[in-house]
Amino acid sequence: MSPPRCFSFASIFCLGLPLSVLLAMSSMAQAQKQASCTFTFFQFTRFQPLNQPTGINDWGTVVGDGGSSGFIRYVGGGGFIYYKIPNASETFFSDRNNQGISIGSYTSGSQFQTGFVLNKSRSSFTSIVHPKSVSGSFGTALARINKWNTIVGWYGDAQNIVHGFKRFSNGSFLALDFPAGQGTFLSGLNDNGMIVGSSGGHGVIYYKGKWAMLDYPKAQVTTLGGISNSGMIIGTAELPNQFSPTAFLYRNGVFKVISVPNVRETEVTGISPKLGLITGDTRDFNGNPQGFIANCN
């Protein structure tokens, strides 16, 4: 399996309700209506078909994949900085926290993927490979970082089976595999320690040793891509007889569709922790990419 190129749960847990209650509540949720969103669009300064925003912080700084280099787009003037790990064939960013620490992954000539953490000044980086990630697998992918510099991601073992993990700021790892799952991709993490991702075509949630499943109604595949501190979840769903995936947000037991008007497809890829700013991209009918930042409710 190859890696993808990731109602206020917090209040429920504060009340001490068990995860089984969340499962029952989520099973009653229905795909309802269009989310009300305000979009701010931006163009990429280097045209690449693979241009894609992947993460955003509360300052509105967006990071992503610029083809062979990762990019950082700052709010205000909207200037882009492109960054490539020395001697890497490809570099891309996946997230950036409010302290300015960016994470991502890079590949070498062998196509083995290595995670990295880039400091705020971009003067140094630390490579991260999960101890059980072996040569012959795709390697290690870092997906999200929170304010505590805790990171979630996934790695491939000798059989190329995907396993999720949580990496703490002291460098230790915690294994996180969805029970009886078919590979575990962890792609969202908030400052409260709630984690979202996907396994076997299902959206999954992890918090304090408990797992839950959250699927978009009637979807063949649900991927959860991020979670804010208030428990707003973003993701995508593949529905029968639909050309492109449906981007959505989920909050308070309700799914809402996120869709930019007059484009071929809309994808959401990151959400900021406190303000819930959402980033993603669209493709027009010629396949050209455009990035956006959105406020949605």
C-alpha positions as CSV (number, residue, x, y, z in Angstrom):
1,M,0.0,0.0,0.0
2,S,1.4,3.4,-0.9
3,P,0.9,6.5,1.2
4,P,-1.4,9.3,0.1
5,R,0.3,12.4,-1.1
6,C,-3.3,12.6,5.9
7,F,-19.1,17.9,16.8
8,S,-16.6,18.9,19.3
9,F,-15.0,15.6,20.4
10,A,-13.0,17.6,23.0
11,S,-16.1,18.6,24.9
12,I,-17.4,15.0,24.7
13,F,-14.3,13.6,26.2
14,C,-14.3,16.4,28.9
15,L,-17.7,15.1,29.9
16,G,-16.2,11.6,30.2
17,L,-18.4,9.9,27.6
18,P,-16.9,6.7,26.3
19,L,-15.8,6.2,22.7
20,S,-18.7,3.8,22.1
21,V,-21.1,6.8,22.5
22,L,-19.1,8.7,19.9
23,L,-19.5,5.8,17.5
24,A,-23.3,5.8,18.0
25,M,-23.5,9.5,17.5
26,S,-21.3,9.5,14.4
27,S,-23.4,6.7,12.8
28,M,-26.4,8.9,13.0
29,A,-24.7,11.8,11.3
30,Q,-26.0,12.6,7.8
31,A,-24.4,14.4,4.9
32,Q,-26.4,17.5,5.0
33,K,-25.6,20.8,3.3
34,Q,-23.0,23.0,1.9
35,A,-20.6,24.6,4.3
36,S,-20.6,28.4,4.4
37,C,-17.1,29.4,3.4
38,T,-15.1,32.5,2.7
39,F,-12.2,31.7,0.3
40,T,-9.0,33.6,-0.2
41,F,-7.2,32.2,-3.4
42,F,-3.6,32.3,-4.3
43,Q,-1.6,31.3,-7.3
44,F,1.6,29.3,-7.2
45,T,4.7,31.1,-8.2
46,R,6.2,28.0,-9.9
47,F,3.8,26.2,-12.2
48,Q,3.8,22.5,-11.4
49,P,0.9,20.1,-11.9
50,L,1.6,18.6,-8.5
51,N,1.4,21.9,-6.6
52,Q,-0.5,21.3,-3.4
53,P,-0.9,23.1,-0.1
54,T,-0.8,20.6,2.7
55,G,-0.8,22.4,6.1
56,I,-1.6,25.8,7.6
57,N,-1.1,27.5,11.0
58,D,-3.1,30.2,12.8
59,W,-0.9,32.9,11.3
60,G,-2.2,31.9,7.8
61,T,1.2,30.5,6.8
62,V,0.7,27.7,4.3
63,V,3.2,24.9,3.5
64,G,3.0,22.3,0.8
65,D,4.4,20.4,-2.2
66,G,5.8,22.5,-5.0
67,G,6.8,19.7,-7.3
68,S,10.4,18.8,-6.5
69,S,10.7,21.4,-3.6
70,G,8.5,22.2,-0.6
71,F,7.1,25.7,-0.3
72,I,6.2,28.1,2.5
73,R,3.7,30.8,1.7
74,Y,3.6,33.7,4.2
75,V,0.4,35.7,4.8
76,G,0.4,39.4,4.0
77,G,2.4,39.8,0.9
78,G,1.9,36.2,0.1
79,G,5.5,35.6,-0.7
80,F,6.7,32.1,-1.4
81,I,9.9,30.5,-0.2
82,Y,10.9,27.2,-1.8
83,Y,13.1,24.7,0.1
84,K,14.9,21.5,-0.9
85,I,16.9,19.1,1.3
86,P,20.5,19.0,0.0
87,N,21.0,16.1,-2.4
88,A,17.3,15.0,-2.2
89,S,15.4,14.3,-5.4
90,E,12.1,15.6,-3.9
91,T,11.2,17.6,-0.8
92,F,7.7,18.5,0.4
93,F,6.3,20.1,3.5
94,S,3.3,18.6,5.3
95,D,2.6,20.9,8.2
96,R,3.8,24.0,10.2
97,N,2.9,24.8,13.8
98,N,2.3,28.3,15.3
99,Q,5.9,28.4,16.5
100,G,7.2,28.2,13.0
101,I,8.5,24.7,13.0
102,S,7.9,22.9,9.7
103,I,7.8,19.2,9.0
104,G,7.8,17.2,5.8
105,S,9.5,14.4,3.9
106,Y,12.1,14.0,1.3
107,T,13.2,11.2,-1.1
108,S,16.7,10.2,-2.2
109,G,17.7,8.4,-5.4
110,S,16.4,5.1,-4.0
111,Q,13.0,6.7,-3.5
112,F,13.2,5.8,0.2
113,Q,11.2,8.5,2.0
114,T,12.7,10.2,5.1
115,G,10.8,12.6,7.4
116,F,12.4,15.9,8.5
117,V,11.9,18.7,10.9
118,L,13.0,22.2,9.8
119,N,13.8,24.9,12.4
120,K,12.1,28.3,12.3
121,S,15.0,30.1,10.7
122,R,15.4,27.3,8.1
123,S,19.1,27.1,9.0
124,S,19.0,23.4,10.0
125,F,16.9,20.3,9.8
126,T,16.7,17.0,11.6
127,S,16.0,13.8,9.6
128,I,13.6,11.3,11.1
129,V,13.3,7.7,10.2
130,H,11.0,5.4,12.3
131,P,13.2,2.6,13.8
132,K,11.1,-0.1,12.2
133,S,11.1,1.5,8.8
134,V,13.3,-0.7,6.6
135,S,15.0,-0.5,3.3
136,G,12.7,-1.7,0.6
137,S,9.7,0.0,2.1
138,F,8.6,3.5,1.1
139,G,10.1,4.8,4.3
140,T,8.8,7.3,6.9
141,A,6.2,10.1,6.3
142,L,5.6,12.9,8.8
143,A,2.1,14.4,8.6
144,R,1.2,16.8,11.4
145,I,2.9,18.7,14.3
146,N,1.2,20.4,17.2
147,K,2.4,23.2,19.6
148,W,4.2,20.6,21.8
149,N,6.3,19.5,18.8
150,T,4.6,16.2,18.9
151,I,4.3,14.6,15.4
152,V,2.1,12.0,13.9
153,G,2.8,10.0,10.7
154,W,3.3,6.6,9.2
155,Y,6.0,4.2,8.0
156,G,6.3,1.1,5.9
157,D,7.7,-2.2,7.2
158,A,9.5,-5.0,5.3
159,Q,6.2,-6.1,3.8
160,N,5.3,-2.5,2.9
161,I,2.4,-2.6,5.4
162,V,1.7,0.9,6.7
163,H,1.8,1.6,10.5
164,G,0.9,4.8,12.3
165,F,3.0,6.4,15.0
166,K,3.2,9.3,17.3
167,R,6.6,10.9,17.9
168,F,7.2,13.0,21.0
169,S,9.5,16.0,21.3
170,N,12.0,13.9,23.2
171,G,12.4,11.6,20.1
172,S,10.5,8.6,21.5
173,F,7.8,6.8,19.4
174,L,4.4,5.4,20.2
175,A,3.0,2.7,17.9
176,L,-0.6,3.5,16.8
177,D,-2.3,0.9,14.6
178,F,-6.0,0.8,14.2
179,P,-7.3,-2.5,15.5
180,A,-7.8,-5.1,12.7
181,G,-7.1,-2.3,10.2
182,Q,-5.5,-2.6,6.7
183,G,-2.7,-0.2,7.3
184,T,-2.9,3.0,9.4
185,F,-2.3,6.5,8.0
186,L,-2.3,9.2,10.8
187,S,-2.8,12.6,9.2
188,G,-4.2,14.9,11.8
189,L,-3.2,16.0,15.3
190,N,-4.4,18.9,17.5
191,D,-2.9,20.5,20.6
192,N,-5.2,18.4,22.9
193,G,-3.6,15.1,21.5
194,M,-6.6,14.0,19.4
195,I,-5.5,12.2,16.2
196,V,-7.3,11.4,13.0
197,G,-6.4,9.4,9.9
198,S,-7.6,6.5,7.8
199,S,-7.4,2.7,7.7
200,G,-8.8,0.3,5.2
201,G,-10.9,3.0,3.5
202,H,-12.4,4.2,6.8
203,G,-11.8,7.4,8.7
204,V,-10.4,6.8,12.2
205,I,-10.0,8.8,15.4
206,Y,-7.6,8.1,18.3
207,Y,-7.7,9.7,21.8
208,K,-6.3,8.6,25.1
209,G,-5.9,4.9,24.1
210,K,-9.3,4.6,22.4
211,W,-10.2,4.3,18.7
212,A,-13.4,5.2,16.9
213,M,-14.4,5.1,13.2
214,L,-16.0,8.0,11.4
215,D,-17.2,7.5,7.8
216,Y,-18.9,10.0,5.5
217,P,-22.4,8.6,4.7
218,K,-22.5,6.2,1.7
219,A,-18.8,6.8,1.0
220,Q,-16.7,4.0,-0.4
221,V,-13.6,5.6,1.1
222,T,-13.3,8.2,3.8
223,T,-10.0,9.9,4.6
224,L,-9.7,12.3,7.6
225,G,-7.0,14.8,7.0
226,G,-7.0,17.2,10.0
227,I,-8.5,18.2,13.3
228,S,-8.6,21.6,15.1
229,N,-8.5,22.1,18.8
230,S,-12.3,22.6,18.9
231,G,-12.8,19.2,17.2
232,M,-13.6,20.4,13.7
233,I,-12.4,17.6,11.3
234,I,-11.7,18.0,7.6
235,G,-11.4,15.2,5.1
236,T,-12.4,13.7,1.7
237,A,-14.9,11.1,0.7
238,E,-15.1,8.9,-2.4
239,L,-18.7,8.4,-3.4
240,P,-20.2,5.9,-5.9
241,N,-20.5,7.3,-9.4
242,Q,-18.7,10.5,-8.6
243,F,-15.9,11.7,-10.7
244,S,-13.8,13.5,-7.9
245,P,-13.7,13.1,-4.1
246,T,-16.0,15.2,-1.9
247,A,-14.2,17.6,0.5
248,F,-16.0,18.0,3.8
249,L,-15.9,19.3,7.3
250,Y,-17.4,17.5,10.3
251,R,-18.5,19.1,13.5
252,N,-21.3,18.6,16.1
253,G,-22.5,15.4,14.4
254,V,-22.9,17.0,11.0
255,F,-21.0,16.6,7.7
256,K,-20.9,19.7,5.4
257,V,-19.5,19.8,1.9
258,I,-16.7,22.2,1.1
259,S,-16.8,23.2,-2.6
260,V,-15.4,26.1,-4.5
261,P,-17.8,27.2,-7.2
262,N,-17.1,26.6,-10.9
263,V,-14.1,24.3,-10.6
264,R,-13.6,20.7,-11.5
265,E,-12.7,19.6,-8.0
266,T,-11.9,20.9,-4.5
267,E,-9.6,19.3,-2.0
268,V,-9.0,20.2,1.6
269,T,-5.7,19.2,3.1
270,G,-5.0,21.1,6.4
271,I,-6.6,22.9,9.2
272,S,-5.1,25.3,11.8
273,P,-5.3,24.4,15.5
274,K,-7.1,27.4,17.2
275,L,-8.7,29.4,14.4
276,G,-9.7,26.5,12.2
277,L,-8.3,28.0,9.0
278,I,-8.6,25.5,6.2
279,T,-6.2,25.2,3.3
280,G,-6.5,23.2,0.1
281,D,-6.5,23.5,-3.6
282,T,-8.8,23.4,-6.6
283,R,-8.3,22.1,-10.2
284,D,-10.0,24.0,-13.0
285,F,-11.4,22.1,-16.0
286,N,-8.0,22.1,-17.6
287,G,-6.4,20.6,-14.5
288,N,-4.6,23.8,-13.4
289,P,-4.1,24.1,-9.6
290,Q,-5.0,27.0,-7.4
291,G,-4.5,27.2,-3.6
292,F,-6.9,28.7,-1.1
293,I,-7.4,29.5,2.6
294,A,-10.9,29.2,3.8
295,N,-13.0,30.1,6.9
296,C,-15.9,27.7,7.0
297,N,-18.9,26.9,9.3
